[in-house]
């Protein structure tokens, strides 16, 4: 019920009251009517760590099914990022921590999220307190995400794009040992800045220059390859120069530690494609209820966010399974929430003045090339896809 409310774009649990008079979703769930919001919240309170693991297991089965349907069986790009969720109330497991671009004294969560970079399917999430250091447990989380990839993908055909939370000697050494290619954002320390400014740069785009050099950070065991990118300060707005490192007539944007056998410019472009992960986080927060903390219970909130990941996976995976088989890229394919309430004919009953939606959904027809016909059939396909796929995963998990 929570999953259907999330995919329908309801938002907060309180807003599920709008589904009471909906004629489509209750029949899909096999219920005479949609439950009351207090019932849904009480249901979440029953979840603990054991129940959360069961939901994650069902989610893992769904993920493997989508990997096979999308044909992602030979290579993968894993993106990982951290974010901050401010809380308002007295939730369990929250703490006052660092939130970028904000000065505050409010407690928060600091979840860490990972996804497959080529298609955007999420690999997993871990909910943590706001004061947990980003590198704490990052290696263990990364290993869990790599284990969730299909077994047919070799480690030598796996690439990692990680933010500064993973810039740690132990993490980099572990990745090197597994022979996995990576590009990780480096912390801009003073010694690294001095090495960056002394490097030899080559132009690769209008106003942009890149350089590759070796550098051994403090307490690391050996030198690693780094890539840095700079741009003429005259081409940068004043606001950009204030946020970045500027030396003489250049503004230095970022340094990356990498083991990829690519040119410095190619490494930079490869890492910039990680911007899709930022869009995924924004989508998860805005449309799939990540930022809507429903209860005071830590495990209930973690379970609700895991359900949001399932909803996000259905929104991203559905169009790919139907229309992108054989497509070189799936990043442009996306299905927004609120689609589950679309295929319904509004009408009025004589007993009530409330609009009631008819639950009769026409069977899906053949996929046509016309864009209007294409959009009209998406909602019907999603209903069948979400119902059959999620139900089969959960039922198999029980067996």
C-alpha positions as CSV (number, residue, x, y, z in Angstrom):
1,X,0.0,0.0,0.0
2,X,2.8,2.4,0.8
3,X,4.6,1.4,-2.4
4,X,1.5,2.2,-4.5
5,X,1.0,5.5,-2.7
6,X,4.7,6.4,-3.3
7,X,4.6,5.6,-7.0
8,X,1.3,7.5,-7.3
9,X,3.1,10.6,-6.1
10,X,1.0,11.1,-2.9
11,X,4.0,12.3,-0.9
12,X,3.4,12.3,2.9
13,X,1.4,9.5,4.6
14,X,-1.2,12.1,5.6
15,X,-2.0,12.8,1.9
16,X,-3.0,9.1,1.3
17,X,-6.5,10.1,2.3
18,X,-6.9,11.3,-1.2
19,X,-6.9,7.7,-2.3
20,X,-9.9,6.7,-0.2
21,X,-12.3,7.5,-3.1
22,X,-9.9,6.2,-5.8
23,X,-11.4,3.4,-7.8
24,X,-8.2,2.0,-9.3
25,X,-5.6,1.3,-6.7
26,X,-7.8,-0.6,-4.1
27,X,-8.8,-3.2,-6.6
28,X,-5.2,-3.7,-7.7
29,X,-4.4,-4.4,-4.0
30,X,-7.4,-6.7,-3.5
31,X,-8.9,-4.4,-0.9
32,X,-12.5,-2.9,-0.7
33,X,-11.1,0.5,0.1
34,X,-7.8,2.2,0.7
35,X,-6.6,2.1,4.4
36,X,-6.7,5.1,6.7
37,X,-3.5,7.1,7.1
38,X,-3.3,6.1,10.8
39,X,-3.4,2.5,9.8
40,X,-0.6,3.0,7.3
41,X,1.6,4.7,9.9
42,X,0.9,2.0,12.5
43,X,1.9,-0.6,10.0
44,X,5.3,1.1,9.6
45,X,5.9,1.1,13.3
46,X,5.9,-2.7,13.3
47,X,9.1,-2.7,11.2
48,X,12.4,-3.5,12.8
49,X,15.8,-4.5,11.5
50,X,14.6,-8.0,10.7
51,X,11.6,-6.8,8.7
52,X,13.8,-4.2,6.9
53,X,16.1,-7.0,5.8
54,X,13.1,-8.9,4.3
55,X,12.1,-5.8,2.3
56,X,15.7,-5.4,1.1
57,X,15.8,-9.0,0.0
58,X,12.6,-8.6,-2.0
59,X,14.1,-5.5,-3.5
60,X,17.3,-7.3,-4.4
61,X,15.2,-9.9,-6.3
62,X,13.4,-7.2,-8.2
63,X,16.7,-5.6,-9.1
64,X,18.2,-8.8,-10.5
65,X,15.0,-9.2,-12.6
66,X,15.4,-5.7,-14.0
67,X,19.1,-6.2,-14.7
68,X,18.2,-9.2,-16.8
69,X,15.3,-7.4,-18.6
70,X,17.5,-4.4,-19.3
71,X,20.4,-6.5,-20.5
72,X,22.9,-5.1,-18.0
73,X,24.9,-8.2,-17.6
74,X,28.4,-7.5,-18.9
75,X,29.7,-4.2,-17.5
76,X,28.6,-1.7,-14.9
77,X,29.4,1.8,-13.5
78,X,28.7,2.2,-9.8
79,X,28.0,5.7,-8.5
80,X,27.8,6.5,-4.8
81,X,27.0,9.7,-2.9
82,X,26.0,11.0,0.5
83,X,23.3,13.6,1.2
84,X,21.6,15.3,4.2
85,X,18.0,15.2,5.3
86,X,16.9,17.8,7.9
87,X,14.3,16.5,10.4
88,X,11.6,18.3,12.3
89,X,10.6,16.6,15.4
90,X,12.1,13.9,17.7
91,X,13.1,11.1,15.4
92,X,15.3,8.2,16.5
93,X,18.9,8.0,15.2
94,X,19.2,11.7,14.2
95,X,22.0,14.1,15.2
96,X,23.2,17.6,14.4
97,X,25.7,17.3,11.6
98,X,27.2,19.2,8.6
99,X,24.8,20.3,6.0
100,X,26.3,22.0,2.9
101,X,25.3,25.6,2.2
102,X,23.3,25.8,5.4
103,X,23.9,27.0,8.9
104,X,21.5,25.3,11.3
105,X,21.2,23.6,14.6
106,X,18.6,21.0,13.5
107,X,19.2,17.3,13.7
108,X,19.4,15.4,10.5
109,X,19.9,12.0,8.8
110,X,22.9,11.4,6.5
111,X,22.0,8.6,4.1
112,X,24.4,7.1,1.6
113,X,23.0,6.1,-1.8
114,X,24.4,4.1,-4.7
115,X,23.1,3.5,-8.2
116,X,24.2,2.0,-11.5
117,X,25.5,4.9,-13.6
118,X,24.4,3.7,-17.1
119,X,20.7,3.3,-16.4
120,X,20.2,4.9,-13.0
121,X,18.8,1.9,-11.2
122,X,19.5,2.2,-7.5
123,X,21.7,-0.4,-5.9
124,X,20.9,0.4,-2.2
125,X,20.8,2.9,0.6
126,X,21.9,3.1,4.2
127,X,20.3,5.5,6.6
128,X,22.7,7.0,9.1
129,X,22.7,9.8,11.7
130,X,23.7,13.3,10.6
131,X,26.9,13.4,12.6
132,X,28.4,10.2,11.1
133,X,31.6,10.9,9.3
134,X,31.2,10.2,5.5
135,X,34.0,7.7,5.4
136,X,32.6,5.7,8.4
137,X,31.4,2.3,7.0
138,X,31.8,3.6,3.4
139,X,34.0,0.6,2.4
140,X,31.5,-1.9,3.8
141,X,28.7,-0.2,2.0
142,X,30.6,-0.2,-1.2
143,X,31.3,-3.9,-1.0
144,X,27.6,-4.6,-0.4
145,X,26.7,-2.6,-3.5
146,X,29.2,-4.4,-5.7
147,X,27.8,-7.7,-4.5
148,X,24.4,-6.7,-5.7
149,X,25.6,-6.5,-9.3
150,X,24.9,-9.5,-11.6
151,X,27.5,-12.3,-11.1
152,X,28.2,-12.2,-14.9
153,X,29.9,-8.8,-14.5
154,X,33.6,-9.2,-13.9
155,X,35.4,-6.8,-11.5
156,X,37.7,-5.8,-14.4
157,X,34.6,-4.5,-16.2
158,X,33.3,-2.5,-13.3
159,X,34.0,1.2,-12.9
160,X,33.4,3.4,-9.8
161,X,32.6,7.1,-9.6
162,X,32.7,8.2,-6.0
163,X,32.4,11.5,-4.2
164,X,34.8,12.8,-1.5
165,X,33.2,10.6,1.1
166,X,35.2,7.7,-0.3
167,X,38.5,9.5,-0.5
168,X,40.3,7.5,2.1
169,X,43.5,5.4,2.0
170,X,41.9,2.2,3.1
171,X,39.1,2.5,0.5
172,X,41.5,3.3,-2.4
173,X,43.8,0.5,-1.4
174,X,40.9,-2.0,-1.2
175,X,39.7,-1.0,-4.7
176,X,43.2,-1.3,-6.1
177,X,43.5,-4.8,-4.7
178,X,40.2,-5.8,-6.4
179,X,41.5,-4.3,-9.7
180,X,38.4,-2.2,-10.2
181,X,38.7,1.0,-12.2
182,X,37.7,4.2,-10.3
183,X,37.6,8.0,-10.3
184,X,37.2,9.5,-6.8
185,X,37.0,13.1,-5.9
186,X,40.0,14.1,-3.8
187,X,40.2,16.4,-0.8
188,X,41.8,19.7,-1.8
189,X,44.6,19.8,0.8
190,X,47.4,22.4,0.6
191,X,50.1,19.9,-0.6
192,X,47.7,18.7,-3.3
193,X,47.0,22.2,-4.4
194,X,50.7,23.0,-4.7
195,X,51.1,19.9,-6.9
196,X,48.1,20.9,-9.0
197,X,49.4,24.3,-9.7
198,X,52.8,23.0,-10.7
199,X,51.4,20.3,-13.1
200,X,51.6,20.7,-16.9
201,X,48.2,21.3,-18.4
202,X,46.9,20.7,-21.9
203,X,43.8,22.3,-23.4
204,X,40.9,20.0,-24.3
205,X,37.9,22.4,-24.7
206,X,37.3,26.0,-25.1
207,X,38.9,27.6,-22.0
208,X,39.4,24.3,-20.2
209,X,42.7,22.6,-19.5
210,X,43.5,19.2,-17.8
211,X,46.6,17.7,-16.4
212,X,47.7,14.3,-15.0
213,X,50.3,13.8,-12.3
214,X,51.4,11.5,-9.6
215,X,51.0,12.4,-5.9
216,X,51.2,10.5,-2.6
217,X,48.9,12.0,0.1
218,X,49.9,12.1,3.7
219,X,50.1,8.6,5.3
220,X,49.3,6.8,2.1
221,X,51.6,3.9,1.2
222,X,52.4,4.8,-2.5
223,X,51.9,7.3,-5.2
224,X,48.7,7.4,-7.2
225,X,47.7,9.0,-10.4
226,X,45.7,12.3,-10.1
227,X,43.8,14.3,-12.7
228,X,43.1,18.1,-12.3
229,X,41.1,20.5,-14.4
230,X,41.3,24.3,-14.5
231,X,39.8,27.2,-16.3
232,X,40.8,30.8,-16.9
233,X,39.5,32.9,-14.1
234,X,38.4,35.6,-16.5
235,X,35.8,33.1,-17.9
236,X,34.4,32.2,-14.4
237,X,31.7,34.2,-12.7
238,X,32.6,35.8,-9.4
239,X,30.4,33.4,-7.4
240,X,32.3,30.4,-8.9
241,X,35.7,31.9,-8.0
242,X,34.6,32.4,-4.4
243,X,33.7,28.7,-4.0
244,X,36.7,27.2,-5.9
245,X,40.5,27.3,-5.5
246,X,41.9,30.2,-7.6
247,X,45.6,30.7,-8.2
248,X,47.0,33.5,-10.4
249,X,44.8,33.6,-13.5
250,X,43.3,30.1,-13.2
251,X,40.4,28.6,-11.2
252,X,41.0,24.9,-10.3
253,X,37.7,23.0,-10.3
254,X,38.5,19.6,-8.9
255,X,41.2,16.9,-8.5
256,X,40.4,13.2,-9.0
257,X,42.4,10.1,-7.9
258,X,42.1,7.4,-10.6
259,X,43.6,4.3,-12.0
260,X,41.9,4.5,-15.3
261,X,44.1,4.3,-18.4
262,X,42.5,7.3,-20.0
263,X,43.7,10.8,-20.9
264,X,43.1,13.4,-18.2
265,X,40.3,15.0,-20.2
266,X,38.6,11.6,-20.7
267,X,38.8,10.9,-16.9
268,X,37.2,14.2,-16.2
269,X,34.4,13.7,-18.7
270,X,33.8,10.2,-17.3
271,X,33.5,11.6,-13.8
272,X,31.2,14.4,-14.9
273,X,28.7,11.9,-16.1
274,X,28.2,11.1,-12.4
275,X,25.9,14.2,-12.4
276,X,23.0,11.8,-13.2
277,X,23.5,10.5,-9.6
278,X,22.8,14.1,-8.3
279,X,19.6,14.2,-10.4
280,X,18.6,10.8,-9.0
281,X,19.0,12.1,-5.4
282,X,17.0,15.2,-6.3
283,X,14.3,13.0,-7.8
284,X,14.3,10.7,-4.8
285,X,13.9,13.6,-2.4
286,X,11.4,15.5,-4.3
287,X,9.1,12.9,-6.0
288,X,9.7,9.7,-4.1
289,X,9.3,10.8,-0.5
290,X,12.9,10.4,0.7
291,X,12.6,13.8,2.4
292,X,9.2,12.9,3.9
293,X,10.1,11.4,7.3
294,X,6.9,9.6,8.3
295,X,7.5,8.4,11.9
296,X,9.8,8.7,14.9
297,X,11.1,5.2,14.6
298,X,14.5,4.8,12.9
299,X,13.7,1.4,11.4
300,X,10.3,2.5,10.2
301,X,11.8,5.5,8.4
302,X,14.5,3.3,6.9
303,X,11.9,0.9,5.6
304,X,9.8,3.7,4.2
305,X,12.9,5.0,2.3
306,X,13.6,1.5,1.0
307,X,10.0,1.4,-0.3
308,X,10.7,4.7,-2.0
309,X,13.7,3.2,-3.7
310,X,11.5,0.4,-5.0
311,X,9.1,3.0,-6.4
312,X,11.9,4.9,-8.0
313,X,13.2,1.6,-9.5
314,X,9.8,0.9,-11.0
315,X,9.6,4.4,-12.5
316,X,13.1,4.1,-14.1
317,X,12.9,0.4,-14.9
318,X,9.4,0.2,-16.5
319,X,10.1,2.2,-19.7
320,X,13.4,0.5,-20.2
321,X,11.9,-3.0,-20.1
322,X,9.3,-2.0,-22.7
323,X,10.9,0.5,-25.1
324,X,14.7,0.4,-24.6
325,X,15.7,-3.1,-25.3
326,X,18.9,-2.9,-27.3
327,X,19.2,0.9,-26.8
328,X,22.8,2.1,-26.2
329,X,21.7,4.3,-23.3
330,X,18.8,4.3,-20.9
331,X,19.4,7.6,-19.0
332,X,16.8,9.5,-21.1
333,X,14.1,7.0,-20.2
334,X,12.1,8.0,-17.1
335,X,8.6,7.7,-15.9
336,X,7.4,10.3,-13.4
337,X,5.3,9.4,-10.4
338,X,1.6,9.9,-10.2
339,X,1.1,7.6,-13.2
340,X,-0.8,5.0,-11.3
341,X,-3.7,7.4,-10.8
342,X,-3.8,8.4,-14.5
343,X,-5.7,5.6,-16.2
344,X,-9.0,6.2,-14.6
345,X,-12.3,7.6,-15.8
346,X,-13.7,10.2,-13.4
347,X,-17.4,10.1,-12.7
348,X,-19.9,10.6,-9.9
349,X,-22.1,8.1,-8.0
350,X,-25.6,9.0,-7.0
351,X,-24.9,8.2,-3.3
352,X,-21.9,10.6,-3.1
353,X,-20.9,13.8,-4.7
354,X,-17.2,12.8,-4.6
355,X,-15.6,11.9,-7.9
356,X,-15.0,8.2,-8.3
357,X,-12.5,6.6,-10.6
358,X,-13.4,3.6,-12.6
359,X,-11.0,0.7,-12.0
360,X,-11.6,-0.8,-15.4
361,X,-8.2,-0.7,-17.2
362,X,-8.0,-1.6,-20.8
363,X,-5.5,-4.4,-21.7
364,X,-2.2,-3.1,-23.2
365,X,-2.0,-3.2,-26.9
366,X,1.0,-3.3,-29.2
367,X,3.6,-0.5,-28.8
368,X,3.3,2.0,-31.7
369,X,5.8,4.5,-32.9
370,X,3.4,7.4,-32.6
371,X,4.4,9.5,-29.6
372,X,0.7,10.2,-28.6
373,X,-0.2,6.5,-28.7
374,X,3.1,5.8,-26.9
375,X,2.2,8.1,-23.9
376,X,-1.4,6.8,-23.7
377,X,-0.3,3.3,-23.2
378,X,2.5,3.9,-20.6
379,X,0.1,4.2,-17.7
380,X,-1.6,0.9,-18.4
381,X,1.7,-0.9,-18.8
382,X,3.0,0.5,-15.5
383,X,0.0,-0.8,-13.6
384,X,0.5,-4.3,-14.9
385,X,4.3,-4.1,-14.6
386,X,4.2,-2.8,-11.0
387,X,1.5,-5.2,-9.8
388,X,3.0,-8.3,-11.4
389,X,6.7,-7.6,-10.7
390,X,6.4,-6.5,-7.2
391,X,3.9,-9.1,-6.2
392,X,5.9,-11.9,-7.7
393,X,9.0,-10.8,-5.9
394,X,7.3,-10.5,-2.5
395,X,5.5,-13.8,-2.9
396,X,8.7,-15.6,-3.8
397,X,10.4,-14.0,-0.8
398,X,7.8,-15.5,1.5
399,X,8.2,-18.9,-0.1
